[in-house]
C-alpha cells in the first residue's frame, strides 16, 4: 500500500489535510456538488426564487440581498473584530480572553512545572497534553451555580515535534523534500513523550468573581494517553479482526489516537472521537491480505510518526489487526477517574470528527458525526434504549442502536440509510459476515448503500431550540470541473460550506429529512468564489474552512475555522457568530481570532451562556519566515499575558472568554 505523496506539506496539519483531501473513496455515487446542481437549476436562479443559501457566482455576490436587514435584525449584539492578520489573539471589544491552561501545565498532583528543555514521558503523563481540540464542560453535581463550577474534558489530538522539542526541527516525511532523513533524530524517549501528550485531560474549574481558575489537586483530575488501557464494547468487541498479540480476546486496547471533536451525553459522560488514526501506523500489507482493502479505504498506513520503531503494534506487517482497534468513539466518565474508557463500536469506525448528540422526543439518544475526509459521509446513530435519567441504567446505551448514513436527494429531501448486516448489499456476498464486519468497514458499507459523498465533513450539531442540524463542510479543492454549474460554481472549493438539515416532524429518529445550504463560504467581494453571506456581512465577517460549531444558550450558531491564513483568505482562523433565522439569516460577524498558524477549536459555553471556552491549537505551525520562526498564544494585539516568555516554545492553550461586567456572550 503506497503512502500518499504529501512531502510538500508545510505543517503537520497540512500533512493531515493532504491525506484528508486524498479522496480514498473510490465509489462513483453522487457528490454533494452533483446533488446541489440537480436541485437548483439556472432557470431557478434567473427567476430569483432561491434563498440566499443557494445563490451562485453566476449572479454575482450579494445579488439576492436587495434590502439591508440592518444591525437590529441580528440575534447578536457586539462590535465586530477586525480580521486583519495578527500573530496574537483578538477578541471583540467589551470582552476579555485569558489563558486558563496550556500544554505542559500540571494536571495531576505531583506533576512538575513545565520545562521545555527537560521533558520526560513521566512528566508529560501528568501534564496537560498537546494540541487541545474538543472541550466539553460538565457542571459539577450539587454545585451552587452549575455555570461557575464544573469539569472540562479536553482532547489532545496530535503532536508537532518541531514545535515541542527545542532545536529538533521537522522530523516527519516533510523533511525528505528538503534532503533530510525522516525521523533520524527521534528517540525512544521523544516518541514516548509524544504518546503521553496524546489523548485527553480532565480538569476541575471554578469561577471566583470574574476569573476562572483550575482547581489544584482535584480528585477528578485525569490524563488519558496513548497507553491508557481501554475496553472495547458493542457488536465488534471480541471479533477476530480485533484480536492481537497483546489482546487475544479483542476486548482490551491501549490508548486512543488523534482525538478531534466530541460530545456530551445526557448521563454525564464524555464522547471523544478518533479521527486521523491512520497516520500512526507504518509498514505494509500484501495486496492479498484480508485487511488490505479495509486499510486502503482508510488511507492506512500513512506513516506520519515513527512509533512503529519502538512499539511493534504500530507496524501493520507485524500486528495487522491493531489498526482495527482505532477509529472509534470513546466514552469516558469524567466524574470517576478510575473508570475504564470504552470504545463504543456500535457507532462505527471511520475518521470521526465529532459526536454531538440530542435526545429525541421518544427518549432515544441520537448522535451525529462527520467522517473528516474529502468525499466521505455524514452519519447518525440512534440508540435502541431510551434515556431514563438514571446514570447507572443509561451508561451503556451506546452499545446498541442503529448506525445510518445520509443520502441527500436533488429535491431538497434526504434519507438516512441504515448500515445493518443482512439488509440490502450488506451481506456475505459482499464480504460482510456479521454486524461487526459492517462496523469495522463502515466506509465500505456506506459506499454500497449509496450514501452521498460530501466535501470533507467536519462537525455536525443539532440545535435543541429548532431541531435544525448544522453540518460543517470544510472544503474540497479537487472537485472536478465537469461538476460546475450555476448552482455549484466552485470546481476548486477552497472555502467550504454549511448545510442545514431538518428532520421530518422534528423527530431526530425519523428516516427522512429536508436540507438546504445555509452558507457557501469565501469572500463575497470576489464574484468567482460564489459566496452567499448576507449583504450585511462586513469584509471582516466572512470566513472559509468551517470546522467546529456550537449552539449557545440562546439557540444561536457559532462557527470556528481551520484553514484560514494570510495566503488563503488573508485572515487568521477564529470564531464567527452566524445568524440562522429571520432577515439577518446568513449574516456573520468575527468575534475571536487566533495567532497566525493556529487553529481555533471547540467553542463551548457554560449553561448560562456567560462563559466561552476555546481551544487554540498548534500556534506557530507553518510559521517559517515570521520573526524567530514562531509566535505565541500569549501575545495579544496590544498586551502580553503576564507569564509570556519569549524563550518558551509556542504552547497550545485553553482560552476562556467572559464579558466585561457580566452577561451572555454575544448579547
C-alpha positions as CSV (number, residue, x, y, z in Angstrom):
1,X,0.0,0.0,0.0
2,X,1.7,3.2,-1.2
3,X,1.9,6.2,1.0
4,X,0.3,9.4,-0.1
5,X,2.7,11.9,-1.7
6,X,2.5,14.6,0.9
7,X,6.1,15.6,1.5
8,X,5.5,19.2,0.3
9,X,3.2,19.9,3.3
10,X,4.5,22.8,5.4
11,X,3.0,21.7,8.7
12,X,1.7,18.6,10.5
13,X,-1.9,20.0,10.0
14,X,-1.3,20.3,6.2
15,X,0.2,16.7,6.3
16,X,-3.1,15.5,7.7
17,X,-5.1,17.7,5.3
18,X,-3.2,16.2,2.4
19,X,-4.5,12.8,3.4
20,X,-8.0,14.1,4.2
21,X,-8.1,15.5,0.7
22,X,-6.6,12.4,-0.9
23,X,-10.1,11.1,-1.7
24,X,-9.7,7.5,-0.8
25,X,-13.4,6.9,-1.6
26,X,-13.4,5.1,-4.9
27,X,-17.2,5.0,-5.4
28,X,-19.0,6.8,-8.2
29,X,-22.0,7.9,-6.2
30,X,-23.2,11.5,-6.5
31,X,-21.2,14.1,-4.6
32,X,-23.0,16.9,-2.7
33,X,-22.0,19.1,-5.6
34,X,-23.9,16.9,-8.0
35,X,-26.9,17.0,-5.8
36,X,-26.9,20.8,-5.3
37,X,-26.6,21.1,-9.1
38,X,-29.6,18.9,-9.7
39,X,-31.7,20.6,-7.0
40,X,-31.2,24.2,-8.2
41,X,-31.0,24.9,-11.9
42,X,-30.1,28.1,-13.8
43,X,-33.7,28.8,-14.6
44,X,-34.5,28.9,-10.8
45,X,-31.6,31.3,-10.3
46,X,-32.8,33.6,-13.1
47,X,-36.3,33.6,-11.7
48,X,-34.9,34.7,-8.4
49,X,-36.8,32.2,-6.4
50,X,-33.9,30.8,-4.4
51,X,-33.0,31.9,-0.9
52,X,-29.6,33.4,-0.1
53,X,-28.3,30.0,0.7
54,X,-28.5,28.9,-2.9
55,X,-27.1,32.0,-4.7
56,X,-24.3,31.4,-7.2
57,X,-21.5,33.3,-8.7
58,X,-23.3,33.5,-12.0
59,X,-25.4,36.2,-10.5
60,X,-22.6,37.8,-8.6
61,X,-22.2,38.0,-4.8
62,X,-24.9,39.6,-2.7
63,X,-27.3,39.8,-5.6
64,X,-30.3,38.4,-3.7
65,X,-29.9,40.8,-0.8
66,X,-31.8,43.7,-2.3
67,X,-32.6,45.3,1.1
68,X,-30.4,45.9,4.1
69,X,-31.6,43.9,7.1
70,X,-30.0,46.4,9.5
71,X,-28.0,45.5,12.6
72,X,-31.1,45.4,14.8
73,X,-32.3,42.3,13.0
74,X,-29.3,40.2,14.1
75,X,-29.5,37.9,17.1
76,X,-26.0,39.1,18.1
77,X,-25.0,42.4,19.6
78,X,-21.3,43.0,19.8
79,X,-18.8,45.2,17.9
80,X,-17.1,43.1,15.3
81,X,-13.4,42.4,15.5
82,X,-11.1,43.3,12.6
83,X,-10.0,40.4,10.5
84,X,-6.5,41.8,9.8
85,X,-3.9,39.1,10.3
86,X,-2.1,39.1,13.6
87,X,0.4,37.0,15.4
88,X,-1.5,37.3,18.7
89,X,-5.1,36.7,19.7
90,X,-8.0,39.1,19.4
91,X,-11.5,39.3,20.9
92,X,-14.4,41.6,20.4
93,X,-14.5,44.9,22.3
94,X,-16.0,44.6,25.7
95,X,-14.8,41.0,26.3
96,X,-11.7,39.6,27.8
97,X,-9.8,36.5,26.9
98,X,-7.4,34.8,29.3
99,X,-5.4,31.6,29.2
100,X,-6.7,29.0,31.6
101,X,-4.5,26.0,30.7
102,X,-1.7,25.4,28.3
103,X,0.5,22.5,27.2
104,X,2.7,21.3,30.0
105,X,0.8,22.8,32.9
106,X,0.3,20.3,35.8
107,X,-2.9,18.3,35.7
108,X,-2.2,15.5,38.2
109,X,-0.9,16.2,41.8
110,X,2.9,16.0,41.8
111,X,3.4,16.8,38.1
112,X,6.4,19.1,37.6
113,X,6.4,22.6,36.4
114,X,6.8,22.6,32.6
115,X,10.4,22.9,31.3
116,X,10.7,22.6,27.6
117,X,14.4,21.6,27.9
118,X,13.7,18.8,30.5
119,X,10.7,17.0,29.1
120,X,10.2,13.3,30.1
121,X,7.5,10.8,29.4
122,X,6.7,10.6,33.2
123,X,6.3,14.4,33.4
124,X,4.2,14.6,30.3
125,X,1.9,11.8,31.6
126,X,0.9,14.2,34.5
127,X,0.9,17.4,32.5
128,X,-1.6,19.0,30.1
129,X,-1.3,17.3,26.7
130,X,-0.5,18.9,23.3
131,X,-2.8,20.3,20.6
132,X,-6.0,20.7,22.6
133,X,-9.1,20.2,20.4
134,X,-12.6,19.4,21.8
135,X,-13.7,20.9,25.1
136,X,-16.7,19.7,27.0
137,X,-18.0,21.5,30.1
138,X,-19.7,19.3,32.7
139,X,-21.4,21.1,35.5
140,X,-20.4,19.9,38.9
141,X,-23.3,17.9,40.5
142,X,-24.6,19.7,43.5
143,X,-22.8,23.0,42.6
144,X,-24.5,26.1,43.9
145,X,-24.2,27.6,40.4
146,X,-23.6,24.9,37.8
147,X,-22.3,27.5,35.3
148,X,-19.5,28.5,37.7
149,X,-18.1,25.1,38.8
150,X,-17.5,22.1,36.7
151,X,-15.2,19.8,34.8
152,X,-13.5,20.4,31.5
153,X,-12.8,17.4,29.3
154,X,-10.3,18.2,26.6
155,X,-9.0,16.2,23.6
156,X,-5.3,16.2,22.7
157,X,-5.3,15.5,19.0
158,X,-1.7,15.2,17.8
159,X,1.8,16.4,18.3
160,X,4.3,18.6,16.4
161,X,7.8,17.6,17.2
162,X,9.3,20.7,15.5
163,X,7.3,22.9,17.9
164,X,7.5,20.7,21.1
165,X,11.3,20.0,21.3
166,X,13.6,23.0,21.1
167,X,16.2,22.6,18.3
168,X,14.8,19.3,16.9
169,X,13.1,20.6,13.8
170,X,10.8,18.8,11.5
171,X,11.3,15.0,11.7
172,X,8.4,13.5,9.7
173,X,8.3,12.8,6.0
174,X,8.2,16.5,5.0
175,X,11.9,16.6,5.7
176,X,12.6,14.3,2.8
177,X,11.7,17.1,0.4
178,X,14.5,19.1,2.0
179,X,17.1,16.5,1.7
180,X,16.8,15.1,5.2
181,X,16.1,11.6,6.6
182,X,12.7,11.3,8.2
183,X,12.7,10.6,12.0
184,X,16.5,10.5,12.1
185,X,16.6,12.4,15.4
186,X,13.5,10.8,17.0
187,X,14.5,8.7,20.0
188,X,12.5,6.2,22.2
189,X,12.1,8.9,24.9
190,X,10.8,11.6,22.4
191,X,8.3,9.1,21.0
192,X,7.2,8.2,24.5
193,X,6.7,11.9,25.3
194,X,4.6,12.2,22.1
195,X,2.5,9.3,23.2
196,X,1.9,10.8,26.6
197,X,0.9,14.1,25.0
198,X,-1.9,12.5,23.1
199,X,-5.3,11.5,24.5
200,X,-7.2,13.8,26.8
201,X,-7.3,15.7,30.1
202,X,-9.9,16.2,32.8
203,X,-9.6,19.3,34.9
204,X,-11.8,20.8,37.6
205,X,-12.5,24.5,37.1
206,X,-14.3,27.2,39.2
207,X,-15.2,30.8,38.6
208,X,-14.3,33.1,41.5
209,X,-15.6,36.6,40.9
210,X,-14.7,37.4,37.3
211,X,-11.8,34.9,37.0
212,X,-11.8,31.2,36.2
213,X,-9.2,29.0,37.9
214,X,-8.1,25.4,37.7
215,X,-8.8,23.6,41.0
216,X,-5.3,22.3,42.1
217,X,-5.2,18.8,43.5
218,X,-8.7,18.0,42.3
219,X,-9.8,14.4,42.9
220,X,-11.3,14.4,39.4
221,X,-8.1,15.4,37.6
222,X,-7.1,12.8,35.0
223,X,-4.8,12.3,32.0
224,X,-5.7,9.8,29.2
225,X,-2.8,8.9,26.9
226,X,-1.9,6.6,24.0
227,X,-1.1,4.0,26.6
228,X,-4.3,4.1,28.8
229,X,-6.0,0.8,28.9
230,X,-9.5,0.8,27.5
231,X,-12.4,-1.6,26.9
232,X,-13.8,-2.4,23.5
233,X,-17.6,-2.8,23.8
234,X,-20.5,-3.3,21.5
235,X,-21.1,-5.6,18.4
236,X,-17.4,-5.7,17.3
237,X,-16.0,-6.5,20.8
238,X,-14.2,-9.8,20.8
239,X,-14.4,-10.2,17.0
240,X,-11.4,-12.0,15.4
241,X,-10.5,-8.9,13.4
242,X,-9.8,-7.0,16.7
243,X,-7.6,-9.7,18.3
244,X,-3.9,-9.1,18.6
245,X,-0.8,-10.5,20.3
246,X,-1.3,-8.0,23.2
247,X,-5.0,-8.8,23.4
248,X,-6.1,-12.2,22.1
249,X,-9.6,-11.5,23.4
250,X,-10.2,-8.5,21.2
251,X,-11.7,-6.7,24.1
252,X,-8.9,-4.6,25.5
253,X,-6.8,-1.9,23.8
254,X,-4.1,0.6,24.9
255,X,-4.9,4.2,24.2
256,X,-6.8,6.5,21.9
257,X,-5.3,8.4,19.0
258,X,-5.9,11.7,17.1
259,X,-8.9,12.6,19.2
260,X,-10.6,15.5,17.4
261,X,-14.0,16.8,18.4
262,X,-16.5,15.0,20.7
263,X,-19.7,15.4,22.6
264,X,-21.5,15.1,25.9
265,X,-24.2,12.6,26.9
266,X,-27.3,13.3,29.0
267,X,-26.0,10.9,31.6
268,X,-22.8,13.0,32.0
269,X,-20.1,11.2,30.1
270,X,-17.6,12.5,27.6
271,X,-17.5,11.2,24.0
272,X,-14.1,11.7,22.3
273,X,-13.6,10.8,18.7
274,X,-10.6,9.1,17.0
275,X,-10.1,10.9,13.7
276,X,-6.8,10.5,11.6
277,X,-5.6,7.3,13.3
278,X,-4.2,6.1,10.0
279,X,-1.2,8.4,10.4
280,X,0.2,6.5,13.4
281,X,0.7,3.2,11.5
282,X,3.6,2.2,9.3
283,X,4.7,-0.9,7.4
284,X,2.8,-2.6,4.5
285,X,0.3,-5.3,3.8
286,X,0.4,-7.6,0.8
287,X,-2.4,-6.9,-1.6
288,X,-3.9,-10.3,-0.9
289,X,-4.0,-9.8,2.9
290,X,-7.6,-10.0,4.4
291,X,-7.3,-6.4,5.7
292,X,-5.7,-4.9,2.6
293,X,-8.9,-3.5,1.2
294,X,-10.1,-2.3,4.6
295,X,-6.9,-0.4,5.3
296,X,-6.6,1.0,1.8
297,X,-10.1,2.5,2.1
298,X,-8.9,4.4,5.2
299,X,-5.5,5.6,3.7
300,X,-3.6,3.3,6.1
301,X,-0.8,3.2,6.9
302,X,0.1,6.9,6.4
303,X,3.4,6.9,8.4
304,X,3.2,10.4,9.9
305,X,5.1,9.2,13.0
306,X,7.7,6.6,13.7
307,X,6.1,5.0,16.7
308,X,6.5,1.6,15.0
309,X,10.3,1.8,15.5
310,X,9.7,1.5,19.3
311,X,6.3,-0.3,19.5
312,X,5.6,-3.0,17.0
313,X,1.8,-2.7,17.4
314,X,2.0,0.3,15.1
315,X,3.6,-1.8,12.3
316,X,0.8,-3.3,10.3
317,X,3.1,-6.0,8.9
318,X,3.8,-7.3,12.5
319,X,0.4,-6.6,14.1
320,X,-2.1,-6.4,11.2
321,X,-5.2,-6.2,13.4
322,X,-4.1,-3.3,15.7
323,X,-5.4,-0.6,13.4
324,X,-8.9,-2.1,13.6
325,X,-8.9,-1.1,17.2
326,X,-8.8,2.6,16.4
327,X,-11.2,4.9,14.6
328,X,-14.0,4.6,17.2
329,X,-15.9,6.9,19.5
330,X,-14.6,6.6,23.1
331,X,-16.9,7.1,26.1
332,X,-15.3,8.3,29.4
333,X,-16.8,9.0,32.8
334,X,-15.2,12.3,33.8
335,X,-16.6,12.0,37.4
336,X,-14.8,8.7,38.1
337,X,-11.0,8.9,37.4
338,X,-10.7,5.2,38.0
339,X,-13.3,4.2,35.3
340,X,-12.1,2.4,32.2
341,X,-12.8,4.2,28.9
342,X,-14.9,2.3,26.4
343,X,-14.6,2.3,22.7
344,X,-18.3,2.1,21.5
345,X,-18.1,0.0,18.3
346,X,-21.8,0.3,17.6
347,X,-21.2,3.8,16.4
348,X,-19.0,2.8,13.6
349,X,-15.3,3.0,12.6
350,X,-14.1,5.9,10.4
351,X,-12.4,9.3,10.9
352,X,-14.9,10.7,13.4
353,X,-14.8,14.4,13.6
354,X,-17.3,14.7,16.4
355,X,-20.2,13.0,18.3
356,X,-22.7,15.7,19.2
357,X,-25.9,14.4,20.5
358,X,-29.6,15.3,21.1
359,X,-32.3,13.3,22.8
360,X,-35.3,12.6,20.6
361,X,-38.9,13.1,21.7
362,X,-39.3,9.4,22.4
363,X,-36.3,9.4,24.7
364,X,-33.8,7.7,22.4
365,X,-30.4,9.4,22.1
366,X,-29.2,10.5,18.7
367,X,-25.5,11.2,17.8
368,X,-24.4,12.9,14.6
369,X,-20.9,12.5,13.2
370,X,-19.0,13.5,10.1
371,X,-16.2,11.5,8.5
372,X,-13.4,14.1,8.0
373,X,-12.1,13.3,4.6
374,X,-12.9,14.5,1.1
375,X,-15.9,12.7,-0.5
376,X,-16.8,11.0,2.8
377,X,-20.1,10.8,4.6
378,X,-22.4,12.1,7.4
379,X,-23.6,9.5,9.9
380,X,-26.3,9.2,12.5
381,X,-26.5,6.8,15.4
382,X,-29.8,6.2,17.3
383,X,-29.8,4.1,20.5
384,X,-32.2,1.2,20.9
385,X,-32.8,2.1,24.5
386,X,-34.3,5.3,25.9
387,X,-32.6,7.8,28.3
388,X,-34.1,7.1,31.7
389,X,-32.3,9.8,33.7
390,X,-30.7,7.2,35.9
391,X,-27.0,7.2,35.3
392,X,-26.4,3.6,36.1
393,X,-29.1,2.5,33.7
394,X,-28.1,4.8,30.9
395,X,-24.3,4.2,30.9
396,X,-24.3,1.5,28.2
397,X,-27.0,2.9,25.9
398,X,-24.4,3.5,23.2
399,X,-23.6,-0.3,22.9
400,X,-26.9,-1.0,21.0
401,X,-28.5,1.1,18.2
402,X,-28.7,1.7,14.5
403,X,-26.0,3.5,12.6
404,X,-27.1,5.2,9.4
405,X,-25.5,7.3,6.7
406,X,-27.1,10.2,4.9
407,X,-28.2,10.4,1.3
408,X,-29.1,13.9,0.0
409,X,-31.6,14.0,-2.8
410,X,-31.9,16.6,-5.5
411,X,-35.4,17.7,-4.4
412,X,-34.1,19.0,-1.1
413,X,-35.0,15.9,0.9
414,X,-32.8,13.3,2.3
415,X,-32.8,9.8,3.7
416,X,-30.9,8.0,6.5
417,X,-29.7,4.7,5.1
418,X,-29.3,2.0,7.8
419,X,-26.0,0.1,8.0
420,X,-27.4,-3.2,9.3
421,X,-26.0,-6.6,8.5
422,X,-28.2,-8.6,6.2
423,X,-30.1,-5.6,4.8
424,X,-29.5,-4.5,1.2
425,X,-26.0,-5.1,0.0
426,X,-24.5,-5.7,3.5
427,X,-24.4,-9.5,3.1
428,X,-21.8,-12.3,2.9
429,X,-21.9,-11.9,-0.9
430,X,-20.1,-8.5,-0.4
431,X,-17.8,-9.7,2.4
432,X,-19.9,-8.9,5.4
433,X,-20.5,-11.9,7.7
434,X,-21.7,-10.1,10.8
435,X,-22.6,-6.6,12.1
436,X,-19.0,-6.5,13.4
437,X,-17.8,-6.6,9.8
438,X,-20.2,-3.8,8.9
439,X,-18.8,-1.6,11.7
440,X,-15.1,-2.4,11.1
441,X,-15.6,-1.4,7.5
442,X,-18.2,1.4,8.0
443,X,-16.9,3.3,5.0
444,X,-17.3,0.4,2.5
445,X,-20.8,-0.3,3.9
446,X,-21.7,3.3,3.3
447,X,-20.3,3.1,-0.2
448,X,-22.5,0.1,-1.0
449,X,-25.8,1.6,0.3
450,X,-25.4,4.7,-1.9
451,X,-24.7,7.5,0.6
452,X,-23.9,11.0,-0.7
453,X,-20.2,11.8,-0.9
454,X,-19.6,15.1,0.9
455,X,-16.9,17.9,0.7
456,X,-14.9,16.9,3.9
457,X,-17.5,16.6,6.7
458,X,-16.5,18.2,9.9
459,X,-18.6,19.0,13.0
460,X,-22.4,18.2,13.0
461,X,-24.5,19.9,15.7
462,X,-28.2,19.8,16.4
463,X,-30.0,22.9,17.7
464,X,-32.4,21.9,20.5
465,X,-34.4,25.1,20.1
466,X,-35.2,24.5,16.4
467,X,-34.2,20.8,15.8
468,X,-32.2,22.0,12.8
469,X,-28.9,20.2,12.3
470,X,-25.8,22.1,11.0
471,X,-23.1,20.3,9.0
472,X,-19.7,21.9,8.6
473,X,-18.1,21.1,5.3
474,X,-14.6,22.5,5.3
475,X,-13.9,22.3,1.6
476,X,-12.9,20.2,-1.4
477,X,-10.3,21.8,-3.7
478,X,-10.4,18.8,-6.0
479,X,-14.0,19.0,-7.2
480,X,-13.9,18.2,-10.9
481,X,-14.6,21.0,-13.5
482,X,-17.3,18.9,-15.1
483,X,-19.4,19.2,-12.0
484,X,-19.6,23.0,-12.3
485,X,-23.0,24.6,-13.0
486,X,-24.8,27.8,-12.0
487,X,-25.7,26.5,-8.6
488,X,-22.4,24.9,-7.8
489,X,-19.9,27.3,-9.3
490,X,-16.8,26.2,-7.5
491,X,-14.8,23.3,-9.0
492,X,-12.0,24.3,-6.7
493,X,-13.9,24.6,-3.4
494,X,-11.2,26.0,-1.2
495,X,-13.6,27.6,1.3
496,X,-16.3,25.1,2.1
497,X,-20.0,25.5,3.0
498,X,-22.5,24.8,5.7
499,X,-25.6,22.7,5.3
500,X,-28.8,23.0,7.4
501,X,-31.0,19.9,7.9
502,X,-34.4,19.5,9.5
503,X,-35.6,16.0,10.5
504,X,-39.1,15.1,9.3
505,X,-41.6,16.1,12.0
506,X,-38.7,17.5,14.0
507,X,-38.0,13.9,15.0
508,X,-34.3,13.1,15.1
509,X,-35.0,9.4,14.7
510,X,-37.0,9.9,11.5
511,X,-35.9,8.2,8.3
512,X,-36.3,11.4,6.2
513,X,-35.2,15.0,6.5
514,X,-35.1,18.2,4.4
515,X,-31.9,20.2,3.7
516,X,-30.7,23.5,2.4
517,X,-27.4,25.4,2.2
518,X,-27.0,28.0,4.9
519,X,-23.7,29.4,3.6
520,X,-21.2,29.0,0.8
521,X,-18.1,30.3,2.3
522,X,-15.4,32.6,1.0
523,X,-15.0,36.3,0.1
524,X,-18.3,37.7,-1.2
525,X,-16.4,40.5,-2.9
526,X,-14.9,38.0,-5.4
527,X,-17.7,37.0,-7.8
528,X,-15.9,33.8,-8.9
529,X,-16.0,32.5,-5.4
530,X,-19.8,32.4,-5.2
531,X,-20.0,33.0,-1.5
532,X,-23.5,33.5,-0.1
533,X,-23.1,35.6,3.1
534,X,-25.8,38.2,3.5
535,X,-25.3,41.8,2.3
536,X,-25.0,42.8,5.9
537,X,-21.9,40.7,6.4
538,X,-18.9,43.0,6.5
539,X,-15.5,42.5,5.0
540,X,-14.4,41.2,8.4
541,X,-17.4,38.9,8.8
542,X,-16.9,36.3,6.0
543,X,-14.7,33.2,6.5
544,X,-13.6,30.0,4.9
545,X,-13.0,26.4,6.1
546,X,-15.8,25.9,8.7
547,X,-14.7,23.3,11.1
548,X,-16.4,23.2,14.6
549,X,-19.6,24.8,15.7
550,X,-21.6,25.3,18.8
551,X,-25.2,26.3,19.7
552,X,-25.3,28.7,22.7
553,X,-27.9,29.0,25.4
554,X,-30.0,31.3,23.1
555,X,-30.0,28.8,20.3
556,X,-27.5,30.8,18.2
557,X,-24.9,29.3,15.9
558,X,-21.1,29.9,16.3
559,X,-18.6,28.6,13.8
560,X,-14.9,28.1,14.3
561,X,-12.5,27.6,11.4
562,X,-9.4,25.6,10.4
563,X,-7.6,26.6,7.3
564,X,-7.8,30.4,7.1
565,X,-4.4,32.0,6.7
566,X,-2.9,35.1,5.1
567,X,-2.2,33.1,1.8
568,X,-5.6,31.5,1.5
569,X,-8.1,34.1,2.9
570,X,-5.9,37.0,4.2
571,X,-7.0,36.3,7.7
572,X,-6.4,34.1,10.7
573,X,-8.6,31.3,11.9
574,X,-11.2,32.4,14.5
575,X,-14.8,32.2,15.8
576,X,-17.7,33.8,13.9
577,X,-21.3,34.3,15.1
578,X,-23.8,33.4,12.3
579,X,-27.4,34.3,12.2
580,X,-29.6,31.5,11.0
581,X,-33.2,32.9,11.3
582,X,-35.1,35.9,10.0
583,X,-34.0,38.7,7.7
584,X,-30.4,38.5,9.1
585,X,-30.0,34.9,8.0
586,X,-26.5,34.2,6.7
587,X,-25.1,37.3,8.4
588,X,-21.7,36.5,10.0
589,X,-19.5,38.5,12.4
590,X,-16.0,37.9,13.6
591,X,-15.8,37.6,17.4
592,X,-12.4,36.0,18.2
593,X,-9.2,35.3,16.2
594,X,-6.2,33.1,16.7
595,X,-2.5,33.8,16.3
596,X,-1.1,33.1,12.8
597,X,-0.6,29.4,12.2
598,X,-3.1,28.4,14.9
599,X,-6.5,26.6,14.5
600,X,-9.5,27.5,16.7
601,X,-11.4,24.5,18.1
602,X,-14.1,23.5,20.4
603,X,-16.3,26.5,21.2
604,X,-18.0,25.5,24.4
605,X,-20.4,27.6,26.5
606,X,-21.4,27.3,30.1
607,X,-25.2,26.6,30.6
608,X,-25.9,30.3,31.4
609,X,-24.1,31.5,28.2
610,X,-21.8,33.8,30.2
611,X,-18.5,31.9,29.7
612,X,-17.0,30.7,26.4
613,X,-14.1,28.2,26.4
614,X,-11.9,28.0,23.3
615,X,-9.1,25.8,22.3
616,X,-6.1,27.4,20.4
617,X,-4.3,24.6,18.7
618,X,-0.8,24.4,17.1
619,X,0.1,28.2,17.4
620,X,3.1,29.0,15.0
621,X,2.6,25.9,12.9
622,X,3.9,26.6,9.4
623,X,5.2,30.0,10.5
624,X,8.6,29.9,8.9
625,X,9.6,33.4,7.9
626,X,7.9,35.1,10.8
627,X,10.2,36.6,13.5
628,X,12.1,33.8,15.3
629,X,10.1,31.3,13.3
630,X,7.3,31.2,15.9
631,X,4.7,33.2,17.7
632,X,2.9,32.7,21.0
633,X,-0.7,32.3,22.0
634,X,0.1,34.5,25.0
635,X,0.7,37.7,22.9
636,X,-2.5,39.7,22.4
637,X,-2.6,42.6,19.8
638,X,-2.0,45.2,22.5
639,X,-0.8,43.4,25.6
640,X,1.2,40.3,26.6
641,X,-0.1,37.8,29.1
642,X,1.8,38.3,32.4
643,X,3.6,34.9,32.1
644,X,4.7,35.4,28.5
645,X,8.2,34.0,28.0
646,X,9.9,34.5,24.6
647,X,12.2,31.6,25.4
648,X,9.2,29.2,25.5
649,X,8.1,27.2,22.5
650,X,4.6,28.1,21.3
651,X,2.1,26.3,23.6
652,X,-1.4,25.3,22.6
653,X,-3.8,26.6,25.2
654,X,-7.4,26.7,26.5
655,X,-8.7,30.3,26.5
656,X,-11.7,31.5,28.5
657,X,-13.8,34.4,27.3
658,X,-16.1,36.4,29.5
659,X,-18.0,39.7,29.1
660,X,-16.8,42.8,31.0
661,X,-19.3,43.5,33.7
662,X,-21.0,40.1,33.1
663,X,-23.8,38.9,30.8
664,X,-24.2,36.5,28.0
665,X,-21.6,36.1,25.3
666,X,-22.6,37.8,22.1
667,X,-25.6,39.7,23.5
